[in-house]
Amino acid sequence: MATPDRLERLTDLVLVLLGAPTPRTLQEIAAAVPGYPASHAGRRQAFERDKRVLREEGIPVLTEPVDGPEQYGYRIDPDDFYLPDVELEPDEQAALHLAVAGVDLGDPSGRDALAKLGAWGAAQARPVAQVDAPAALVPLFEALRSKAEVHFSYHGTWRSVSPGTLHFRAGRWYLVGWEREQGARRTYRVDRIEALGAPGHSGSGAIPEDVATSDAPVDLWRDDEDAAHVLVRVDAVEGARVVAEVGERALIDRAPDGSVLLSLGVSSFDVLRSWVLGLLHHAEVVGPPEARAAVVSWLEEIARGADGTVAPVSARARPAPAPAPEGAAEASRRRGGSKTEGAARRQGAVRGLRPAAAPRTGARGASARLRRLLAIVAWLAEVGAAPIAEVAERFALAPDEVVRELELAACCGVPPYTPDTLLEIVVSDEVVEAFLPKGLARPRRLTPAEGLALAASARTILAVPGADRDGALSRALRKLEAVLGDDRRLVVRIDAPPLLEEVRALVEAREQAEIVYHAVSTDETSERVVEPLELFSLDGHWYLDAYCHRVGAVRRFRVDRVREVRPLGRPVEAAAEGRSGAGAFVPGPGTETATLELAGDARWVADSVPVLEEQQVAGSALRVTVAVGGRAWLERLLLQAGPRARVIAPAALTSVGPQAALRLLRTRYGRI
């Protein structure tokens, strides 16, 4: 007898356990579900794998004590399997479609959630926002929803935290919660969580009633309340933009020449130093003395390579993490400096929400197929019959895949697997008919990733300036919260730069304009005539794709670097429609390339900027080739990466980093 397809076994297992009035032992399951090995050890191993797949899919397989030698049995509680009716109106379904289509979370969880709600087939639209998700985000979201205490390693120390709010700001996710050991509210950057332990039980994460978390300030560099403050002066060229970025409350003084003095709370000085150096000669650390001296020391180490060599620098010591609690899992993340301007910023962006593509065989492939098949069966139970072409379009399958999966589903059911106990599905040349119990049409509960995807998509769209906060999407979100739990502790903030509305008006009117723009790649301010094409948010920043008459091609402009907008009253005529690429930095034709060697802490560069080629070299060093958008862009990258990064080709660029360090030492820090 041929071994059943893994999907067939998983589907039969769901049907058997869902219909079980009492827990089923492993022996009873093996007798009822074809495909399990004959040996007890092999059967147990296969069942544990299947149980893990079902639980990862949000299907709650309960383990309960039973009488007899096996001691434990298994079942699926229908109340935990099915989602209560959300009762979405057509306009609310459409709004959720547009939210899922309009926010790129990097994986299909949002579409899968819509499928369970009976709304498969998200609207076809270009995303207006991209929100990256670090590895720890989904489990933290689930702990937030269940009010469970979380345990994780952060800055080398294990913390026990009652989660209060998850914030998205400036392209980063932050957890605000109550740390038990410190007895105080604390803020943690989610992508800096080094390892995540098993959460506590539901309700274990109580927060004192007098502690607010939803309105807690979230600073870009401070992730605890006791962080030291660093004084930074920024000149008139970047002053206004930087104040808009960090907030007015950081402003200490605004000089007559337009420069500003800022006081910034800092937990990670490495990240602040990287941000300051990313502003080149437009900013300097002025105090306290030890902070200024640390920047000077960093620049002096880079400058020692002025002859094309880099002096050896020992890796900075990091505190050894405390022993991990039992069950802790390492998060997939590389530590490193802040990401540079123009970086694709994809490291950790997809982990936890963006599973890697998997073959159709194996646990991950079977899991995805099971998710899709259950969605198809639920939809067919509702509609009864549909053309195969419609099923294929709705569930993003080829017609032959639809036929293959539904023919397999027709073989699934419960013992004794006679025709009356199988899923009654008839597939003809063009139409599929299903004679299924209406109970199967009830939507399944969402997985944590699916719940996060819906909540994050909706809240991101509602955070876009000008969004209707009382419209169909808000109503849909309130209905979801009533069923899934209160997601108002998920806070998404997309800052609006000063000229965003002017730029948006140009895009909507399809009108040409003259803009004054400060380019990060060249550190130059210029006037350009542009034909606006699209406006969108990427990692917390707003970008405009426009045809630029100066270069004769589509270019990407960061809106907060637009200094002036002058509408010209002429319609857009550019033939080149659409975006110029997926990342923040999009190299143009003829862009120069550079080969960098990265060692030690500088290896973060390979994860943070678009890399054309990557090669492991002697020891732990990496050799990467990158597209150089301009000399200023390369200077920023090398100053941020530090003395363990050097350009090895072409020869004309090997001294860019040391020369930039020398220039800053002379012009900003008074060193010869």
Sequence and secondary structure as in RCSB ss.txt:
>XXXX:A:sequence
MATPDRLERLTDLVLVLLGAPTPRTLQEIAAAVPGYPASHAGRRQAFERDKRVLREEGIPVLTEPVDGPEQYGYR
IDPDDFYLPDVELEPDEQAALHLAVAGVDLGDPSGRDALAKLGAWGAAQARPVAQVDAPAALVPLFEALRSKAEV
HFSYHGTWRSVSPGTLHFRAGRWYLVGWEREQGARRTYRVDRIEALGAPGHSGSGAIPEDVATSDAPVDLWRDDE
DAAHVLVRVDAVEGARVVAEVGERALIDRAPDGSVLLSLGVSSFDVLRSWVLGLLHHAEVVGPPEARAAVVSWLE
EIARGADGTVAPVSARARPAPAPAPEGAAEASRRRGGSKTEGAARRQGAVRGLRPAAAPRTGARGASARLRRLLA
IVAWLAEVGAAPIAEVAERFALAPDEVVRELELAACCGVPPYTPDTLLEIVVSDEVVEAFLPKGLARPRRLTPAE
GLALAASARTILAVPGADRDGALSRALRKLEAVLGDDRRLVVRIDAPPLLEEVRALVEAREQAEIVYHAVSTDET
SERVVEPLELFSLDGHWYLDAYCHRVGAVRRFRVDRVREVRPLGRPVEAAAEGRSGAGAFVPGPGTETATLELAG
DARWVADSVPVLEEQQVAGSALRVTVAVGGRAWLERLLLQAGPRARVIAPAALTSVGPQAALRLLRTRYGRI
>XXXX:A:secstr
     HHHHHHHHHHHHHT SS B HHHHHHHSTT  SSHHHHHHHHHHHHHHHHHTT  EEEEE SSTT EEEE
E HHHHB       HHHHHHHHHHHHHEE SSTHHHHHHHHTT  S      SEE    TTHHHHHHHHHHT  E
EEEETTEEEEEEEEEEEEETTEEEEEEEETTTTEEEEEEGGGEEEE     TT     TT   TT    SS  ST
T EEEEEEE HHHHHHHHHHH GGGEEEE TTS EEEEEEES HHHHHHHHHHTGGGEEEEESHHHHHHHHHHHH
HHHTTTTS                 TT EE      S   TT    TTTSTTTS     SSHHHHHHHHHHHHHH
HHHHHHHH EEEHHHHHHHTT  HHHHHHHHHHHTT BSTT  GGGB EEEE SSEEEEE  GGGGS B   HHH
HHHHHHHHHHHHHSTT  TTSHHHHHHHHHHHHH   TTEEEE    TTHHHHHHHHHHTEEEEEEEEETTTTEE
EEEEEEEEEEEEETTEEEEEEEETTTTEEEEEEGGGEEEEEEEEEE   S  S S SSS    TT EEEEEEE G
GGGGHHHHS EEEEEE STT EEEEEEES HHHHHHHHHHH TTEEEEESGGGTTHHHHHHHHHHHHTS   
